[in-house]
Each structure stands twice: as C-alpha cells, then as structure tokens.
C-alpha cells in the first residue's frame, strides 16, 4: 500500500511527509499542534486532519 493511500500515518511516516524530525513531530503531538489519535500505545495521525491543519495554516498566513 502506498503511503499516500493510507487513512492514518505513524509518527515516523508523518515526520517524513512533512519534513520534520521524529522528535519535532512528537513535540507537535504533545503540544496539540499535530492532530492525532491514540490507539492503545500507538499514536496515529489521521491523513484528513493533518491535511486540513496544513491547509488552514497556509490560508491564515496568506490572509
């Protein structure tokens, strides 16, 4: 399965996609800047929520 086709991404996949280190990605998750869900001990980042967050950031800077 292609990474772009997945509904959720791991922290490692997310950090690779958005160009952050794993530590910076975890920091964003802990501060609430990066949307996530916790399933057991796993942290998953919903693709739709991350895409929405990134598009809103881009829009607010352009306004």
mmCIF file of the N, C-alpha and C atoms, coordinates in Angstrom:
data_MODEL
# 
_entry.id   MODEL 
# 
loop_
_atom_site.group_PDB 
_atom_site.id 
_atom_site.type_symbol 
_atom_site.label_atom_id 
_atom_site.label_alt_id 
_atom_site.label_comp_id 
_atom_site.label_asym_id 
_atom_site.label_entity_id 
_atom_site.label_seq_id 
_atom_site.pdbx_PDB_ins_code 
_atom_site.Cartn_x 
_atom_site.Cartn_y 
_atom_site.Cartn_z 
_atom_site.occupancy 
_atom_site.B_iso_or_equiv 
_atom_site.pdbx_formal_charge 
_atom_site.auth_seq_id 
_atom_site.auth_comp_id 
_atom_site.auth_asym_id 
_atom_site.auth_atom_id 
_atom_site.pdbx_PDB_model_num 
ATOM 1   N N  . UNK A 1 1  ? 0.841  -1.181 0.000  1.00 0.00 ? 1  UNK A N  1 
ATOM 2   C CA . UNK A 1 1  ? 0.000  0.000  0.000  1.00 0.00 ? 1  UNK A CA 1 
ATOM 3   C C  . UNK A 1 1  ? 0.887  1.246  0.000  1.00 0.00 ? 1  UNK A C  1 
ATOM 4   N N  . UNK A 1 2  ? 0.551  2.178  -0.842 1.00 0.00 ? 2  UNK A N  1 
ATOM 5   C CA . UNK A 1 2  ? 1.267  3.437  -0.943 1.00 0.00 ? 2  UNK A CA 1 
ATOM 6   C C  . UNK A 1 2  ? 0.960  4.301  0.284  1.00 0.00 ? 2  UNK A C  1 
ATOM 7   N N  . UNK A 1 3  ? 1.964  5.014  0.780  1.00 0.00 ? 3  UNK A N  1 
ATOM 8   C CA . UNK A 1 3  ? 1.783  5.813  1.999  1.00 0.00 ? 3  UNK A CA 1 
ATOM 9   C C  . UNK A 1 3  ? 0.679  6.864  1.842  1.00 0.00 ? 3  UNK A C  1 
ATOM 10  N N  . UNK A 1 4  ? 0.520  7.436  0.656  1.00 0.00 ? 4  UNK A N  1 
ATOM 11  C CA . UNK A 1 4  ? -0.496 8.457  0.437  1.00 0.00 ? 4  UNK A CA 1 
ATOM 12  C C  . UNK A 1 4  ? -1.913 7.873  0.446  1.00 0.00 ? 4  UNK A C  1 
ATOM 13  N N  . UNK A 1 5  ? -2.044 6.556  0.287  1.00 0.00 ? 5  UNK A N  1 
ATOM 14  C CA . UNK A 1 5  ? -3.348 5.904  0.256  1.00 0.00 ? 5  UNK A CA 1 
ATOM 15  C C  . UNK A 1 5  ? -3.859 5.532  1.649  1.00 0.00 ? 5  UNK A C  1 
ATOM 16  N N  . UNK A 1 6  ? -2.999 5.613  2.651  1.00 0.00 ? 6  UNK A N  1 
ATOM 17  C CA . UNK A 1 6  ? -3.384 5.200  3.998  1.00 0.00 ? 6  UNK A CA 1 
ATOM 18  C C  . UNK A 1 6  ? -4.273 6.256  4.659  1.00 0.00 ? 6  UNK A C  1 
ATOM 19  N N  . UNK A 1 7  ? -5.188 5.831  5.514  1.00 0.00 ? 7  UNK A N  1 
ATOM 20  C CA . UNK A 1 7  ? -6.057 6.756  6.239  1.00 0.00 ? 7  UNK A CA 1 
ATOM 21  C C  . UNK A 1 7  ? -5.350 7.402  7.419  1.00 0.00 ? 7  UNK A C  1 
ATOM 22  N N  . UNK A 1 8  ? -4.399 6.677  8.009  1.00 0.00 ? 8  UNK A N  1 
ATOM 23  C CA . UNK A 1 8  ? -3.619 7.218  9.120  1.00 0.00 ? 8  UNK A CA 1 
ATOM 24  C C  . UNK A 1 8  ? -2.143 6.955  8.864  1.00 0.00 ? 8  UNK A C  1 
ATOM 25  N N  . UNK A 1 9  ? -1.325 7.802  9.470  1.00 0.00 ? 9  UNK A N  1 
ATOM 26  C CA . UNK A 1 9  ? 0.119  7.640  9.356  1.00 0.00 ? 9  UNK A CA 1 
ATOM 27  C C  . UNK A 1 9  ? 0.732  7.487  10.738 1.00 0.00 ? 9  UNK A C  1 
ATOM 28  N N  . UNK A 1 10 ? 1.847  6.782  10.803 1.00 0.00 ? 10 UNK A N  1 
ATOM 29  C CA . UNK A 1 10 ? 2.606  6.688  12.046 1.00 0.00 ? 10 UNK A CA 1 
ATOM 30  C C  . UNK A 1 10 ? 3.370  7.989  12.240 1.00 0.00 ? 10 UNK A C  1 
ATOM 31  N N  . UNK A 1 11 ? 3.967  8.137  13.407 1.00 0.00 ? 11 UNK A N  1 
ATOM 32  C CA . UNK A 1 11 ? 4.774  9.327  13.679 1.00 0.00 ? 11 UNK A CA 1 
ATOM 33  C C  . UNK A 1 11 ? 5.952  9.385  12.696 1.00 0.00 ? 11 UNK A C  1 
ATOM 34  N N  . UNK A 1 12 ? 6.573  8.256  12.449 1.00 0.00 ? 12 UNK A N  1 
ATOM 35  C CA . UNK A 1 12 ? 7.708  8.206  11.522 1.00 0.00 ? 12 UNK A CA 1 
ATOM 36  C C  . UNK A 1 12 ? 7.279  8.615  10.112 1.00 0.00 ? 12 UNK A C  1 
ATOM 37  N N  . UNK A 1 13 ? 6.163  8.070  9.636  1.00 0.00 ? 13 UNK A N  1 
ATOM 38  C CA . UNK A 1 13 ? 5.678  8.412  8.296  1.00 0.00 ? 13 UNK A CA 1 
ATOM 39  C C  . UNK A 1 13 ? 5.321  9.897  8.211  1.00 0.00 ? 13 UNK A C  1 
ATOM 40  N N  . UNK A 1 14 ? 4.668  10.399 9.245  1.00 0.00 ? 14 UNK A N  1 
ATOM 41  C CA . UNK A 1 14 ? 4.276  11.807 9.264  1.00 0.00 ? 14 UNK A CA 1 
ATOM 42  C C  . UNK A 1 14 ? 5.495  12.709 9.232  1.00 0.00 ? 14 UNK A C  1 
ATOM 43  N N  . UNK A 1 15 ? 6.497  12.390 10.019 1.00 0.00 ? 15 UNK A N  1 
ATOM 44  C CA . UNK A 1 15 ? 7.694  13.225 10.052 1.00 0.00 ? 15 UNK A CA 1 
ATOM 45  C C  . UNK A 1 15 ? 8.384  13.247 8.686  1.00 0.00 ? 15 UNK A C  1 
ATOM 46  N N  . UNK A 1 16 ? 8.391  12.117 7.995  1.00 0.00 ? 16 UNK A N  1 
ATOM 47  C CA . UNK A 1 16 ? 8.983  12.068 6.657  1.00 0.00 ? 16 UNK A CA 1 
ATOM 48  C C  . UNK A 1 16 ? 8.168  12.895 5.665  1.00 0.00 ? 16 UNK A C  1 
ATOM 49  N N  . UNK A 1 17 ? 6.847  12.811 5.765  1.00 0.00 ? 17 UNK A N  1 
ATOM 50  C CA . UNK A 1 17 ? 5.978  13.524 4.831  1.00 0.00 ? 17 UNK A CA 1 
ATOM 51  C C  . UNK A 1 17 ? 6.048  15.034 4.996  1.00 0.00 ? 17 UNK A C  1 
ATOM 52  N N  . UNK A 1 18 ? 6.126  15.509 6.229  1.00 0.00 ? 18 UNK A N  1 
ATOM 53  C CA . UNK A 1 18 ? 6.107  16.962 6.439  1.00 0.00 ? 18 UNK A CA 1 
ATOM 54  C C  . UNK A 1 18 ? 7.489  17.556 6.667  1.00 0.00 ? 18 UNK A C  1 
ATOM 55  N N  . UNK A 1 19 ? 8.509  16.712 6.644  1.00 0.00 ? 19 UNK A N  1 
ATOM 56  C CA . UNK A 1 19 ? 9.878  17.212 6.708  1.00 0.00 ? 19 UNK A CA 1 
ATOM 57  C C  . UNK A 1 19 ? 10.343 17.644 8.083  1.00 0.00 ? 19 UNK A C  1 
ATOM 58  N N  . UNK A 1 20 ? 9.847  16.981 9.115  1.00 0.00 ? 20 UNK A N  1 
ATOM 59  C CA . UNK A 1 20 ? 10.292 17.263 10.475 1.00 0.00 ? 20 UNK A CA 1 
ATOM 60  C C  . UNK A 1 20 ? 11.025 16.043 11.022 1.00 0.00 ? 20 UNK A C  1 
ATOM 61  N N  . UNK A 1 21 ? 11.836 16.268 12.047 1.00 0.00 ? 21 UNK A N  1 
ATOM 62  C CA . UNK A 1 21 ? 12.450 15.123 12.723 1.00 0.00 ? 21 UNK A CA 1 
ATOM 63  C C  . UNK A 1 21 ? 11.376 14.405 13.535 1.00 0.00 ? 21 UNK A C  1 
ATOM 64  N N  . UNK A 1 22 ? 11.657 13.190 13.928 1.00 0.00 ? 22 UNK A N  1 
ATOM 65  C CA . UNK A 1 22 ? 10.690 12.456 14.766 1.00 0.00 ? 22 UNK A CA 1 
ATOM 66  C C  . UNK A 1 22 ? 10.469 13.180 16.074 1.00 0.00 ? 22 UNK A C  1 
ATOM 67  N N  . UNK A 1 23 ? 11.543 13.732 16.650 1.00 0.00 ? 23 UNK A N  1 
ATOM 68  C CA . UNK A 1 23 ? 11.393 14.455 17.922 1.00 0.00 ? 23 UNK A CA 1 
ATOM 69  C C  . UNK A 1 23 ? 10.495 15.672 17.763 1.00 0.00 ? 23 UNK A C  1 
ATOM 70  N N  . UNK A 1 24 ? 10.660 16.418 16.686 1.00 0.00 ? 24 UNK A N  1 
ATOM 71  C CA . UNK A 1 24 ? 9.813  17.593 16.446 1.00 0.00 ? 24 UNK A CA 1 
ATOM 72  C C  . UNK A 1 24 ? 8.368  17.175 16.212 1.00 0.00 ? 24 UNK A C  1 
ATOM 73  N N  . UNK A 1 25 ? 8.170  16.061 15.545 1.00 0.00 ? 25 UNK A N  1 
ATOM 74  C CA . UNK A 1 25 ? 6.814  15.561 15.316 1.00 0.00 ? 25 UNK A CA 1 
ATOM 75  C C  . UNK A 1 25 ? 6.172  15.157 16.633 1.00 0.00 ? 25 UNK A C  1 
ATOM 76  N N  . UNK A 1 26 ? 6.904  14.445 17.492 1.00 0.00 ? 26 UNK A N  1 
ATOM 77  C CA . UNK A 1 26 ? 6.370  14.086 18.805 1.00 0.00 ? 26 UNK A CA 1 
ATOM 78  C C  . UNK A 1 26 ? 6.057  15.341 19.619 1.00 0.00 ? 26 UNK A C  1 
ATOM 79  N N  . UNK A 1 27 ? 6.911  16.349 19.538 1.00 0.00 ? 27 UNK A N  1 
ATOM 80  C CA . UNK A 1 27 ? 6.676  17.598 20.261 1.00 0.00 ? 27 UNK A CA 1 
ATOM 81  C C  . UNK A 1 27 ? 5.385  18.255 19.780 1.00 0.00 ? 27 UNK A C  1 
ATOM 82  N N  . UNK A 1 28 ? 5.165  18.266 18.457 1.00 0.00 ? 28 UNK A N  1 
ATOM 83  C CA . UNK A 1 28 ? 3.935  18.817 17.903 1.00 0.00 ? 28 UNK A CA 1 
ATOM 84  C C  . UNK A 1 28 ? 2.706  18.053 18.360 1.00 0.00 ? 28 UNK A C  1 
ATOM 85  N N  . UNK A 1 29 ? 2.845  16.762 18.510 1.00 0.00 ? 29 UNK A N  1 
ATOM 86  C CA . UNK A 1 29 ? 1.738  15.932 19.001 1.00 0.00 ? 29 UNK A CA 1 
ATOM 87  C C  . UNK A 1 29 ? 1.455  16.252 20.471 1.00 0.00 ? 29 UNK A C  1 
ATOM 88  N N  . UNK A 1 30 ? 2.508  16.332 21.269 1.00 0.00 ? 30 UNK A N  1 
ATOM 89  C CA . UNK A 1 30 ? 2.336  16.605 22.698 1.00 0.00 ? 30 UNK A CA 1 
ATOM 90  C C  . UNK A 1 30 ? 1.749  17.987 22.962 1.00 0.00 ? 30 UNK A C  1 
ATOM 91  N N  . UNK A 1 31 ? 2.077  18.961 22.134 1.00 0.00 ? 31 UNK A N  1 
ATOM 92  C CA . UNK A 1 31 ? 1.556  20.316 22.326 1.00 0.00 ? 31 UNK A CA 1 
ATOM 93  C C  . UNK A 1 31 ? 0.191  20.512 21.676 1.00 0.00 ? 31 UNK A C  1 
ATOM 94  N N  . UNK A 1 32 ? -0.257 19.515 20.922 1.00 0.00 ? 32 UNK A N  1 
ATOM 95  C CA . UNK A 1 32 ? -1.557 19.620 20.271 1.00 0.00 ? 32 UNK A CA 1 
ATOM 96  C C  . UNK A 1 32 ? -1.509 20.294 18.909 1.00 0.00 ? 32 UNK A C  1 
ATOM 97  N N  . UNK A 1 33 ? -0.321 20.627 18.435 1.00 0.00 ? 33 UNK A N  1 
ATOM 98  C CA . UNK A 1 33 ? -0.195 21.269 17.126 1.00 0.00 ? 33 UNK A CA 1 
ATOM 99  C C  . UNK A 1 33 ? -0.461 20.288 15.983 1.00 0.00 ? 33 UNK A C  1 
ATOM 100 N N  . UNK A 1 34 ? -0.146 19.029 16.193 1.00 0.00 ? 34 UNK A N  1 
ATOM 101 C CA . UNK A 1 34 ? -0.363 17.998 15.182 1.00 0.00 ? 34 UNK A CA 1 
ATOM 102 C C  . UNK A 1 34 ? -1.511 17.111 15.655 1.00 0.00 ? 34 UNK A C  1 
ATOM 103 N N  . UNK A 1 35 ? -2.596 17.026 14.878 1.00 0.00 ? 35 UNK A N  1 
ATOM 104 C CA . UNK A 1 35 ? -3.736 16.201 15.283 1.00 0.00 ? 35 UNK A CA 1 
ATOM 105 C C  . UNK A 1 35 ? -3.358 14.724 15.291 1.00 0.00 ? 35 UNK A C  1 
ATOM 106 N N  . UNK A 1 36 ? -3.889 14.004 16.264 1.00 0.00 ? 36 UNK A N  1 
ATOM 107 C CA . UNK A 1 36 ? -3.554 12.588 16.385 1.00 0.00 ? 36 UNK A CA 1 
ATOM 108 C C  . UNK A 1 36 ? -4.638 11.849 17.152 1.00 0.00 ? 36 UNK A C  1 
ATOM 109 N N  . UNK A 1 37 ? -4.588 10.546 17.048 1.00 0.00 ? 37 UNK A N  1 
ATOM 110 C CA . UNK A 1 37 ? -5.415 9.665  17.868 1.00 0.00 ? 37 UNK A CA 1 
ATOM 111 C C  . UNK A 1 37 ? -4.496 8.626  18.481 1.00 0.00 ? 37 UNK A C  1 
ATOM 112 N N  . UNK A 1 38 ? -4.851 8.194  19.667 1.00 0.00 ? 38 UNK A N  1 
ATOM 113 C CA . UNK A 1 38 ? -4.061 7.173  20.336 1.00 0.00 ? 38 UNK A CA 1 
ATOM 114 C C  . UNK A 1 38 ? -4.887 5.892  20.363 1.00 0.00 ? 38 UNK A C  1 
ATOM 115 N N  . UNK A 1 39 ? -4.323 4.824  19.845 1.00 0.00 ? 39 UNK A N  1 
ATOM 116 C CA . UNK A 1 39 ? -4.968 3.514  19.837 1.00 0.00 ? 39 UNK A CA 1 
ATOM 117 C C  . UNK A 1 39 ? -4.045 2.586  20.614 1.00 0.00 ? 39 UNK A C  1 
ATOM 118 N N  . UNK A 1 40 ? -4.435 2.277  21.828 1.00 0.00 ? 40 UNK A N  1 
ATOM 119 C CA . UNK A 1 40 ? -3.538 1.526  22.697 1.00 0.00 ? 40 UNK A CA 1 
ATOM 120 C C  . UNK A 1 40 ? -2.310 2.380  22.956 1.00 0.00 ? 40 UNK A C  1 
ATOM 121 N N  . UNK A 1 41 ? -1.153 1.836  22.672 1.00 0.00 ? 41 UNK A N  1 
ATOM 122 C CA . UNK A 1 41 ? 0.090  2.589  22.839 1.00 0.00 ? 41 UNK A CA 1 
ATOM 123 C C  . UNK A 1 41 ? 0.525  3.306  21.564 1.00 0.00 ? 41 UNK A C  1 
ATOM 124 N N  . UNK A 1 42 ? -0.185 3.038  20.474 1.00 0.00 ? 42 UNK A N  1 
ATOM 125 C CA . UNK A 1 42 ? 0.190  3.622  19.180 1.00 0.00 ? 42 UNK A CA 1 
ATOM 126 C C  . UNK A 1 42 ? -0.388 5.010  19.011 1.00 0.00 ? 42 UNK A C  1 
ATOM 127 N N  . UNK A 1 43 ? 0.398  5.885  18.426 1.00 0.00 ? 43 UNK A N  1 
ATOM 128 C CA . UNK A 1 43 ? -0.050 7.221  18.063 1.00 0.00 ? 43 UNK A CA 1 
ATOM 129 C C  . UNK A 1 43 ? -0.194 7.232  16.548 1.00 0.00 ? 43 UNK A C  1 
ATOM 130 N N  . UNK A 1 44 ? -1.393 7.579  16.076 1.00 0.00 ? 44 UNK A N  1 
ATOM 131 C CA . UNK A 1 44 ? -1.658 7.635  14.647 1.00 0.00 ? 44 UNK A CA 1 
ATOM 132 C C  . UNK A 1 44 ? -2.134 9.031  14.278 1.00 0.00 ? 44 UNK A C  1 
ATOM 133 N N  . UNK A 1 45 ? -1.716 9.490  13.132 1.00 0.00 ? 45 UNK A N  1 
ATOM 134 C CA . UNK A 1 45 ? -2.087 10.809 12.642 1.00 0.00 ? 45 UNK A CA 1 
ATOM 135 C C  . UNK A 1 45 ? -3.039 10.624 11.470 1.00 0.00 ? 45 UNK A C  1 
ATOM 136 N N  . UNK A 1 46 ? -4.305 11.048 11.631 1.00 0.00 ? 46 UNK A N  1 
ATOM 137 C CA . UNK A 1 46 ? -5.257 10.917 10.530 1.00 0.00 ? 46 UNK A CA 1 
ATOM 138 C C  . UNK A 1 46 ? -4.857 11.820 9.360  1.00 0.00 ? 46 UNK A C  1 
ATOM 139 N N  . UNK A 1 47 ? -4.811 11.242 8.186  1.00 0.00 ? 47 UNK A N  1 
ATOM 140 C CA . UNK A 1 47 ? -4.409 11.975 6.983  1.00 0.00 ? 47 UNK A CA 1 
ATOM 141 C C  . UNK A 1 47 ? -5.272 13.209 6.762  1.00 0.00 ? 47 UNK A C  1 
ATOM 142 N N  . UNK A 1 48 ? -6.582 13.044 6.842  1.00 0.00 ? 48 UNK A N  1 
ATOM 143 C CA . UNK A 1 48 ? -7.501 14.154 6.580  1.00 0.00 ? 48 UNK A CA 1 
ATOM 144 C C  . UNK A 1 48 ? -7.281 15.296 7.568  1.00 0.00 ? 48 UNK A C  1 
ATOM 145 N N  . UNK A 1 49 ? -7.100 14.970 8.843  1.00 0.00 ? 49 UNK A N  1 
ATOM 146 C CA . UNK A 1 49 ? -6.898 16.000 9.861  1.00 0.00 ? 49 UNK A CA 1 
ATOM 147 C C  . UNK A 1 49 ? -5.585 16.746 9.638  1.00 0.00 ? 49 UNK A C  1 
ATOM 148 N N  . UNK A 1 50 ? -4.530 16.031 9.275  1.00 0.00 ? 50 UNK A N  1 
ATOM 149 C CA . UNK A 1 50 ? -3.248 16.683 9.022  1.00 0.00 ? 50 UNK A CA 1 
ATOM 150 C C  . UNK A 1 50 ? -3.320 17.562 7.786  1.00 0.00 ? 50 UNK A C  1 
ATOM 151 N N  . UNK A 1 51 ? -3.946 17.074 6.734  1.00 0.00 ? 51 UNK A N  1 
ATOM 152 C CA . UNK A 1 51 ? -4.090 17.875 5.515  1.00 0.00 ? 51 UNK A CA 1 
ATOM 153 C C  . UNK A 1 51 ? -4.902 19.133 5.789  1.00 0.00 ? 51 UNK A C  1 
ATOM 154 N N  . UNK A 1 52 ? -5.971 19.009 6.577  1.00 0.00 ? 52 UNK A N  1 
ATOM 155 C CA . UNK A 1 52 ? -6.801 20.167 6.934  1.00 0.00 ? 52 UNK A CA 1 
ATOM 156 C C  . UNK A 1 52 ? -5.983 21.176 7.739  1.00 0.00 ? 52 UNK A C  1 
ATOM 157 N N  . UNK A 1 53 ? -5.223 20.682 8.727  1.00 0.00 ? 53 UNK A N  1 
ATOM 158 C CA . UNK A 1 53 ? -4.400 21.558 9.554  1.00 0.00 ? 53 UNK A CA 1 
ATOM 159 C C  . UNK A 1 53 ? -3.389 22.329 8.705  1.00 0.00 ? 53 UNK A C  1 
ATOM 160 N N  . UNK A 1 54 ? -2.733 21.630 7.801  1.00 0.00 ? 54 UNK A N  1 
ATOM 161 C CA . UNK A 1 54 ? -1.728 22.279 6.959  1.00 0.00 ? 54 UNK A CA 1 
ATOM 162 C C  . UNK A 1 54 ? -2.360 23.286 5.999  1.00 0.00 ? 54 UNK A C  1 
ATOM 163 N N  . UNK A 1 55 ? -3.531 22.993 5.479  1.00 0.00 ? 55 UNK A N  1 
ATOM 164 C CA . UNK A 1 55 ? -4.177 23.937 4.562  1.00 0.00 ? 55 UNK A CA 1 
ATOM 165 C C  . UNK A 1 55 ? -4.657 25.181 5.306  1.00 0.00 ? 55 UNK A C  1 
ATOM 166 N N  . UNK A 1 56 ? -5.103 25.024 6.551  1.00 0.00 ? 56 UNK A N  1 
ATOM 167 C CA . UNK A 1 56 ? -5.539 26.172 7.339  1.00 0.00 ? 56 UNK A CA 1 
ATOM 168 C C  . UNK A 1 56 ? -4.370 27.067 7.714  1.00 0.00 ? 56 UNK A C  1 
ATOM 169 N N  . UNK A 1 57 ? -3.231 26.489 8.012  1.00 0.00 ? 57 UNK A N  1 
ATOM 170 C CA . UNK A 1 57 ? -2.042 27.284 8.323  1.00 0.00 ? 57 UNK A CA 1 
ATOM 171 C C  . UNK A 1 57 ? -1.650 28.112 7.122  1.00 0.00 ? 57 UNK A C  1 
ATOM 172 N N  . UNK A 1 58 ? -1.650 27.496 5.962  1.00 0.00 ? 58 UNK A N  1 
ATOM 173 C CA . UNK A 1 58 ? -1.310 28.223 4.737  1.00 0.00 ? 58 UNK A CA 1 
ATOM 174 C C  . UNK A 1 58 ? -2.290 29.346 4.439  1.00 0.00 ? 58 UNK A C  1 
ATOM 175 N N  . UNK A 1 59 ? -3.567 29.118 4.711  1.00 0.00 ? 59 UNK A N  1 
ATOM 176 C CA . UNK A 1 59 ? -4.592 30.114 4.454  1.00 0.00 ? 59 UNK A CA 1 
ATOM 177 C C  . UNK A 1 59 ? -4.483 31.287 5.422  1.00 0.00 ? 59 UNK A C  1 
ATOM 178 N N  . UNK A 1 60 ? -4.237 31.017 6.695  1.00 0.00 ? 60 UNK A N  1 
ATOM 179 C CA . UNK A 1 60 ? -4.189 32.097 7.687  1.00 0.00 ? 60 UNK A CA 1 
ATOM 180 C C  . UNK A 1 60 ? -2.991 33.001 7.448  1.00 0.00 ? 60 UNK A C  1 
ATOM 181 N N  . UNK A 1 61 ? -1.886 32.481 6.943  1.00 0.00 ? 61 UNK A N  1 
ATOM 182 C CA . UNK A 1 61 ? -0.719 33.308 6.641  1.00 0.00 ? 61 UNK A CA 1 
ATOM 183 C C  . UNK A 1 61 ? -0.939 34.150 5.403  1.00 0.00 ? 61 UNK A C  1 
ATOM 184 N N  . UNK A 1 62 ? -1.738 33.634 4.474  1.00 0.00 ? 62 UNK A N  1 
ATOM 185 C CA . UNK A 1 62 ? -1.988 34.363 3.220  1.00 0.00 ? 62 UNK A CA 1 
ATOM 186 C C  . UNK A 1 62 ? -2.968 35.514 3.419  1.00 0.00 ? 62 UNK A C  1 
ATOM 187 N N  . UNK A 1 63 ? -3.821 35.431 4.445  1.00 0.00 ? 63 UNK A N  1 
ATOM 188 C CA . UNK A 1 63 ? -4.835 36.467 4.696  1.00 0.00 ? 63 UNK A CA 1 
ATOM 189 C C  . UNK A 1 63 ? -4.266 37.686 5.363  1.00 0.00 ? 63 UNK A C  1 
# 
